[in-house]
Structure formats: C-alpha cells, structure tokens
C-alpha cells in the first residue's frame, strides 16, 4: 500500500472499527478497505441506464409482463433512434 491517510473518528466508530478488526482478524486499515469497497458496491450509479432499470423491473415481475416490457423497450429504442436521425 502506498497511501497513508489520517482521519479522526468519534469514540463509538473507533470502537466499532477495533471490534471488526478483531472479529475478522485483520488490521483496522483492512476493515476500512473492505468497508469502502462494500459501500461502493451498494450505491446506485450516478447515471443509471433507464433501459437496464426497466429490464430489471420487468425481470423481477414488478407487476409487469416480461414480454410486454421487452417489446416496450424495443419500441422506445427504435423511437429514440428515429428522433436522433439514425
């Protein structure tokens, strides 16, 4: 590792960090690395792809029919190409 960082934690957070390090049998720095990685995985992207979001909604049911949903996405895709002059 090449980056050393200093930050201040309140007492409850410092204790949580120490408990996790002991439980996972890793350094406190490793707890921070793992926690940051997990947090990054759980946040939504800044610019989610609407088509991907619709496909996920249709795939999970969401009260919508998958076949109709895919047809709708295809229709929107073609309409957008037309609007852009493609």
VENTAMO-V703514 format. One record per residue. N is the residue number from 1. RES is the residue in one letter. SS is DSSP state (H for helix, E for strand, L for the rest). OMEGA is omega in radians with two decimals (none if undefined). Layout:
# VENTAMO-V703514
n:N res:RES ss:SS omega:OMEGA
n:N res:RES ss:SS omega:OMEGA
This chain:
# VENTAMO-V703514
n:1 res:X ss:L omega:-3.07
n:2 res:X ss:L omega:-3.09
n:3 res:X ss:L omega:3.04
n:4 res:X ss:L omega:-3.09
n:5 res:X ss:L omega:3.08
n:6 res:X ss:L omega:3.06
n:7 res:X ss:L omega:-3.09
n:8 res:X ss:L omega:3.12
n:9 res:X ss:L omega:3.00
n:10 res:X ss:L omega:-3.04
n:11 res:X ss:H omega:3.13
n:12 res:X ss:H omega:3.14
n:13 res:X ss:H omega:3.10
n:14 res:X ss:H omega:3.12
n:15 res:X ss:H omega:3.08
n:16 res:X ss:H omega:3.14
n:17 res:X ss:H omega:3.14
n:18 res:X ss:H omega:3.13
n:19 res:X ss:H omega:3.11
n:20 res:X ss:H omega:3.12
n:21 res:X ss:H omega:3.12
n:22 res:X ss:H omega:-3.12
n:23 res:X ss:H omega:-3.11
n:24 res:X ss:H omega:-3.12
n:25 res:X ss:L omega:3.10
n:26 res:X ss:L omega:3.09
n:27 res:X ss:L omega:3.07
n:28 res:X ss:H omega:3.10
n:29 res:X ss:H omega:3.13
n:30 res:X ss:H omega:3.06
n:31 res:X ss:H omega:3.13
n:32 res:X ss:H omega:3.14
n:33 res:X ss:H omega:-3.13
n:34 res:X ss:H omega:-3.11
n:35 res:X ss:H omega:3.12
n:36 res:X ss:H omega:3.13
n:37 res:X ss:H omega:-3.14
n:38 res:X ss:H omega:3.13
n:39 res:X ss:H omega:-3.14
n:40 res:X ss:H omega:3.14
n:41 res:X ss:H omega:-3.03
n:42 res:X ss:H omega:-3.14
n:43 res:X ss:L omega:3.12
n:44 res:X ss:L omega:3.09
n:45 res:X ss:L omega:-3.12
n:46 res:X ss:L omega:-3.12
n:47 res:X ss:L omega:-3.12
n:48 res:X ss:L omega:3.12
n:49 res:X ss:L omega:-3.10
n:50 res:X ss:H omega:3.14
n:51 res:X ss:H omega:3.10
n:52 res:X ss:H omega:3.13
n:53 res:X ss:H omega:3.11
n:54 res:X ss:H omega:3.13
n:55 res:X ss:H omega:3.11
n:56 res:X ss:H omega:3.11
n:57 res:X ss:H omega:-3.14
n:58 res:X ss:H omega:-3.10
n:59 res:X ss:H omega:-3.11
n:60 res:X ss:L omega:-3.12
n:61 res:X ss:L omega:3.08
n:62 res:X ss:L omega:-3.13
n:63 res:X ss:L omega:-3.10
n:64 res:X ss:L omega:3.13
n:65 res:X ss:L omega:-3.08
n:66 res:X ss:H omega:-3.11
n:67 res:X ss:H omega:3.11
n:68 res:X ss:H omega:3.13
n:69 res:X ss:H omega:3.11
n:70 res:X ss:H omega:3.09
n:71 res:X ss:H omega:3.12
n:72 res:X ss:H omega:3.12
n:73 res:X ss:H omega:3.12
n:74 res:X ss:H omega:3.13
n:75 res:X ss:H omega:3.13
n:76 res:X ss:H omega:3.12
n:77 res:X ss:H omega:3.14
n:78 res:X ss:H omega:3.12
n:79 res:X ss:H omega:-3.14
n:80 res:X ss:H omega:3.08
n:81 res:X ss:H omega:-3.14
n:82 res:X ss:H omega:-3.12
n:83 res:X ss:H omega:-3.12
n:84 res:X ss:L omega:3.14
n:85 res:X ss:L omega:-3.13
n:86 res:X ss:L omega:none
